[in-house]
Amino acid sequence: MSESTTTPQARVSISGPGLTKPGIVVLQSLLIALFAFLEILIRHGVGILTDIALLLAVVGGIRLGRKGTQYVTAVTPPIAFAVVVFAILLLLDGIHITRLGLDFLSALSSAAPYLLLSAIIGWAQYFRTR
């Protein structure tokens, strides 16, 4: 009997070269939308789960993206977050301008530190690889 030895891999191995730019946009947008929708539906506001999803979206884009996709990885999360939160609040609040505006600004302000941190991580990766 022969014994085979396997070495554990410390890094996640993906087949192929990685995600393209549209793939990163879809991945990040869906991840942020899922957590934001659940948290707004349950808590009636954005909280720590959505903030962690923002950071995971950036790190996932960096780890899973092809070479040359760092710009999209840095730019997409804040835009996706703003669009998704606005759309969710529009569906839940309706077209009540003052309530929609206040809820939207409240969501942006509660996620501001994590939006800033995710932007710093994304742009640092972009300029480091450039």
C-alpha positions in Angstrom: 0.0 0.0 0.0 1.3 3.4 -0.9 0.5 6.4 1.1 -0.1 9.7 -0.6 0.6 13.0 1.1 -1.4 16.0 0.5 -0.4 19.5 1.5 -3.1 21.8 2.7 -3.5 25.0 0.7 -3.5 28.2 2.7 -5.1 30.2 -0.1 -8.4 29.7 -1.8 -7.8 28.4 -5.2 -10.1 29.5 -8.0 -10.2 27.9 -11.4 -9.5 30.3 -14.2 -8.0 33.7 -14.1 -10.7 35.3 -11.8 -13.7 37.6 -12.1 -14.0 40.1 -14.8 -15.0 43.7 -14.2 -18.7 43.0 -14.7 -18.4 40.0 -12.4 -17.0 42.1 -9.6 -19.7 44.7 -10.0 -22.4 42.0 -9.8 -20.7 40.2 -6.9 -20.3 43.4 -4.8 -23.7 44.8 -5.6 -25.5 41.5 -4.7 -23.6 41.1 -1.5 -24.3 44.6 -0.4 -27.9 44.5 -1.5 -28.6 41.2 0.3 -27.3 42.4 3.7 -28.7 45.9 3.3 -32.1 44.6 2.4 -32.2 42.1 5.3 -30.9 44.7 7.8 -33.3 47.5 6.7 -36.2 45.0 6.8 -35.4 43.6 10.2 -33.8 46.6 12.0 -35.3 49.5 10.0 -31.8 50.8 9.4 -28.4 50.0 8.2 -26.0 48.5 10.8 -22.9 46.4 11.4 -23.9 43.5 9.1 -24.1 45.8 6.1 -20.9 47.5 7.1 -19.1 44.2 7.3 -20.6 43.3 3.9 -19.1 46.5 2.5 -15.6 45.4 3.7 -16.1 41.8 2.5 -17.2 43.1 -0.9 -13.9 45.0 -1.3 -11.7 42.2 0.0 -13.6 39.7 -2.2 -13.1 41.9 -5.2 -9.4 42.1 -4.5 -9.0 38.4 -3.9 -11.2 37.1 -6.7 -10.7 39.7 -9.4 -8.4 39.4 -12.4 -5.4 41.6 -12.9 -6.6 45.1 -13.9 -9.9 45.0 -12.0 -8.7 47.0 -8.9 -10.3 50.2 -10.1 -13.8 48.6 -10.3 -13.2 47.0 -6.9 -12.5 50.4 -5.4 -15.3 52.3 -7.1 -18.3 49.9 -6.9 -19.1 49.5 -3.2 -20.0 53.1 -2.4 -22.1 53.5 -5.5 -23.8 50.2 -5.1 -24.5 50.9 -1.4 -26.1 54.3 -2.2 -28.2 52.9 -5.1 -29.3 49.8 -3.2 -30.2 51.7 0.0 -32.1 54.4 -2.0 -34.0 51.8 -3.9 -34.9 49.8 -0.8 -36.0 52.9 1.1 -38.0 54.0 -1.9 -39.8 50.7 -1.9 -40.4 50.7 1.8 -41.1 54.4 2.5 -42.8 55.3 -0.8 -42.4 58.8 -2.4 -42.5 60.7 0.9 -39.7 63.1 0.2 -38.8 64.1 3.7 -39.0 60.6 5.2 -37.1 59.2 2.3 -34.4 61.9 2.5 -34.0 61.5 6.2 -33.8 57.7 6.1 -31.3 57.9 3.2 -29.0 60.4 4.9 -29.3 58.3 8.1 -28.2 55.2 6.3 -25.3 56.9 4.6 -24.2 58.5 7.9 -24.3 55.2 9.9 -22.2 53.5 7.2 -19.8 56.3 6.7 -16.9 55.0 8.6 -17.1 51.6 6.9 -17.6 53.3 3.5 -14.5 55.3 4.1 -12.5 52.3 5.3 -13.6 50.2 2.3 -12.6 53.1 0.0 -9.2 53.4 1.6 -8.6 49.6 1.2 -9.8 49.6 -2.4 -7.8 52.6 -3.5 -4.7 51.5 -1.7 -4.8 48.2 -3.6 -5.4 50.1 -6.8 -2.4 52.4 -6.4 -0.2 49.6 -5.1 -0.7 47.5 -8.2 -0.6 50.4 -10.6 
